[in-house]
Amino acid sequence: MVQFGGLLIAIFTTPTLQFYVQSGSTEINSFEAALFYLVYIVAVAGLILLVLRYFRKPKMFTLMEGLVVLLATGFVLFAIFNTIFTNINSTYLLIAAAAITIALIIAKNIFPKLRNFIAITSSIGVGILIGFNGFYLAYFLMMLIAVYDYIAVFVTKHMIAMAQEMSSRNLAFLIGSTDVEAVPKKYMSKVDISEFKKQERKNKDPFVKNLVKKGIFPVVSQVQLGTGDLALPLMLSVSAYISFLSYFSAVMIALGSAAGMIFTMYLLKRYKVALPAIPPLFAFINLFLSLLFAINNVQNYRLWLGFLIVFVVTVLALLNKLNGIKRG
């Protein structure tokens, strides 16, 4: 929904967005601009972590979430309204977009299940806004954030702590899915059974205990994705469309991110540990970029081969780390 829906919105609203966003202004110093964005993101992540840990007043979280959603979702609505209603003053359209976004924020606080929907619209807004700054900035930024995400999950682990805090407060900085499945014992590994029994000792529910006696284990499956995991691939897809004026390149990146997400789900199922989503997403986007340039310009082997090497190195680094955790 984020990748293809966001791309369609970006294509539909391109004339409006090009008027309001300084497209291409950062192309000359793309790597330096990407570094600036990375420092900004790390600083904001640190600030959010401090707020989550030391300022536990609910109104603080509501205000922080509301501000982000207002800027991101409001931006998307304003771009759509400005494209459709060309004869109406932009100020009125901006007020309408802000009013609808505020209504959504209020509705989410009344109906918590709206969190995923708000996270989706916010991700689309962020992805489109940054994507209009050009492909090179978007590519370098995603590359740097892939490295940062790897460190934040596997080394410092502060990303895991931040995700847990946000999930417990149902903040719209995550999109999540939770399910419970009754799994027969014969389909579970010895490690899974051992882990379940450790948790089961704390569970006093007679229904659960009765299921276990029958050889059936209620297994909770949960996946949480940060909005950045959704927005960054869209950013790169939109930037490819803007820079190359090519639907094909944008769709290939979207397909690459989808393949990367499937690979991430496979790793989650196999290793059962918290994962950084950006590295596998970035890896498969590079694989599809390699295919794209091999099709369009096979003679320029350095280009498509470079993307392919990034894919291989990223996947091998990730698997090596996960296998080390498994052995440990």
Secondary structure, DSSP 4 states (H G I P E B T S, - for coil): -HHHHHHHHHHHTHHHHHHHS-TTTTSTTHHHHHHHHHHHHHHHHHHHHHHHHH---HHHHHHHHHHHHHHHHHHHHHHHHHHH-TTS-HHHHHHHHHHHHHHHHHHHHHSGGGHHHHHHHHHHHHHHHHHTT-HHHHHHHHHHHHHHHHHHHHTS-HHHHHHHHHHHTT-TTEEEEEEEEEEEGGGS-HHHHHHHHHHHTT---HHHHHHHHTTEEEEEEEEEEEHHHHHHHHHHHHHHHHHH--HHHHHHHHHHHHHHHHHHHHHHHHH-S---SHHHHHHHHHHHHHHHHHHH-TT-HHHHHHHHHHHHHHHHHHHHHHHHHHH-
